[in-house]
Amino acid sequence: MAEKIDRQEVKHVADLAKLSFDDAALDKITPQLEKIIDLFTDLQKVDTDGVEPMYSPTTEHSVLREDKGVRSGQRDELLANAPETHDGLIKVPAIIDESEDGE
């Protein structure tokens, strides 16, 4: 078994990911995260010398279409459904906090 991870560490990681959990959720998540870390510890013990790296679990190739914008003529309808717009664009909240205090 790997080092134990405590609720405070789980809360810290959740805060970094901008997630918040109540005490009941932290009690449930902490042992789950411990099990995940234990799995990685077990994987580190596996001897992989001489094993060819695998980049995909399948030999199938995805057929992707060209990523090309198409005018639909529905701009006004789309913007009407957006909670907030600015200059004809959908305004979304910032998710990266660049403040100096780290909060």
N, C-alpha and C positions, 0 to 999 in steps of 0.2 A: 504494500500500500504506500502511496506517495505521502508527502507532507499533508497534514490536515489543512484544509482551507476553512477559515471561520467566516461568520456572517459579516463581519466588518469588511473583510476583503471582497466578498461578493457584493456588498453594498458599494464599495469603492469602484469596482469594475462596472457595476450598473450605472453609477453616476458618470463615469467616463463615457459610457455609451448613451448618456442622456435618458436613462430608464429609471423608473422609480417603482419600488415594490414595498408593500406593507409587510409587517412582521410575519404574518402567516405565509406569505409568498417567499420571503427570505428563508424561513424555516424549511420550506419545501425545496427551494432551488439549491441551497447550500449542499446537501448530500448528493443531489443529482450532479452538480458540478464536480464534486469530489470523485464520483464514479467516472466521469468523463476524463478527468485528469489521470486517474488510475489506468484507464484504457491506453492513454498515450504513454504512460510509464511502461506498460506491458509491451507496447509496440517497439519501444526503444530497445528492448532486450532481444528482439528478433534479429538473427544473423542474416543480413541481406547481402553479404559479400558474393559477388558473382551473379547477382540477380539484375537482369536488364531492366532499366527504368521503363515504366509503362505510362504513356501519356494519355491514354484513353482506354476505358474498359471494353470498348467495342471497335470493330474494324469498319463500322458504318461511318459515312461522312454526311454531315448536314448539308442540305441544299438550301442555301439562303438566297432570298430575293435581294435585289439591289435596294439599298436604303435611300429612297427618293421621296421627297415631299410631293404631295398631290393637292392641288387646289380643290377644295370641296364646296366652297361658297357658303360654308356654315359658320363663319367667324362670329357673326353677331349672336347666333344661337349658343355657340360655345361660351362666349364671354358672358352671356346672360346667366349661365349656370355656375359661373365662378363666384366664390364668396367675395373676392376683392380683385379689382383690376386697376391698371394704371397705364395710360397712353396706349390702349388697345392690346395690352398684354395681361396675362394672369399674374397677379402678385401673390407670392408665397412667402411664408416666414423663413427667416434665416435659421439654419440648423448648425452653423459653426459659430461658436462664441470666440471672438478674438479679443475679448477684454483682457486687461492686464491682471485682474485679480483671479483669473482661472475659474470663475463661477459662472 
